[in-house]
Amino acid sequence: MPELRCGFSRRVVTPRVPVSLAGYFTLRYWTGVADDLLVQTVAFRQTDRAAALVQFDLVSVSNAIMAAVREGCADVAGLRPEHILFTASHTHTAPEIRGHRRGGNPDYTAFVVEQAVAAVHAAFADLRPARLRRGRAEDGRFAFNRRYWMADGSVVTNPPRRDPRIVRPEGPIDPEIGLLAIDLEGGETVLLANIANHADTVDGCAVSADWPGFVRRTLEADRPELRVVTLAGAAGNLNHFDPQGPDGQSGYAVARRIGEGYAASIAAVLPELAPSASGEFHAAAATFTTGPREIDPAELAAARADAAAYTFDESRQLTSEDLATRSPAALKYFADRLLEVAADRRERELEIHALRLGDTTLVTLPGEPFCEIGLAIKREFLAGRPALVATLNQDVTYIPNRENFGRGGYETTARCSPYSTATADHLLAAVRDLLAGGLPAAD
């Protein structure tokens, strides 16, 4: 079998210019740095095949950034644009880089692109013979399905703590942490760790990689040979809030507790990682099309009424309580966004990607798919074989399951999911076809 060669590089993308932090509904300009943000790249080459995985400590990876990085890497021999894969940690204390959102700074976005292009080139310059090991950890302590059936038959996202009206979670979590170790000649090991949970624990306006940063720093401090890359799994309906826990569940100390907890679970199984049955590498990519959001005439009429009746102060932050109780500010905010979606009837073309790395399959998906989508890919399409599902690329927000619509919760509103209610079905069909026809069978 031809030799698999891999390389690794990382660059710092901590902001140095004024820019708002992303992840919420209003502006939050950064005021300090709690810890650095990184862009990390893993390069793969085998004979004439090449690919790169680019991971950012950002809320997502926009279409503009993806296009600019691909253009900047056009000179890498054998690297096709569609074989540059993107993912983000989804930290909510990183700068806004989505061009359609307020608060971004084009100078910062250009800096991110520059650093990512440099990281891809450096990773290919670092190519070394590599061997693969794979395995999995499990940790269900920190993730909760954040959508709950309530006593009145509706679904509420992040209801008040210990609310007696909570009946049960609407859906599952995914406690599996898929692991792929890439052992590079010379003693370094790149560890891909796939964790399905929201990175939204740090409050305030200090820049931070949130708990994924603590996972990385904790493991690397204990094992200097490691280079840890966390891959955000399908977690559109998950977060760390325990509905039966205390009111205060945010802050830097919470991020540390979660990150160090995940790191401990990963460290415990590292000696058990099994050598891959092969070192064969393949890449595949596809696109699928989804339509605009179907909007009920009664919902549109209600939005027009709410938009006319209420006001929203853009300088204030919408809270979880605003969203759960449908405060006037929340009603105004979501009504305005629904009217924007109703006026935009464009179709969207979305990307999916897959890498076969030995007997492990890495799939990358757009936006924030709900947990069940990642579980279907791993359990049904890949039949429990070693798998990593990474998310959060393109200008895409939540991708709920079709059945989640109409129940409640802000993820299914037109503002947060402006695509057809069949988008998850289209996505899963495209992934199934890509895995069935775009990659050779695993050894």
Secondary structure, DSSP 8 states (H G I E B T S, - for coil): ----EEEEEEEE----S--BB-SSSS--B--EESS--EEEEEEEEETTEEEEEEEESSS-B-HHHHHHHHHHTTTSTT--GGGEEEEE---SSSB---TTSTT--HHHHHHHHHHHHHHHHHHHHT-EEEEEEEEEEE--SS-EE-EEEETTS-EEES--TT-TTEEEESS----EEEEEEEEETTS-EEEEEEE-S------SSEE--HHHHHHHHHHHHH-TTEEEEEEE-S-TTEES--TTS-S---SHHHHHHHHHHHHHHHHHHGGG-EE-S---EEEEEEEEEE-B----HHHHHHHHHHHHH----TTS---HHHHHHT-HHHHHHHHHHHHHHHH----EEEEEEEEEETTEEEEEEEEEE-HHHHHHIIIIISTTSSEEEEEEEEEEEEE--GGGTTS--GGGSTTT--B-TTHHHHHHHHHHHHHHHTS----
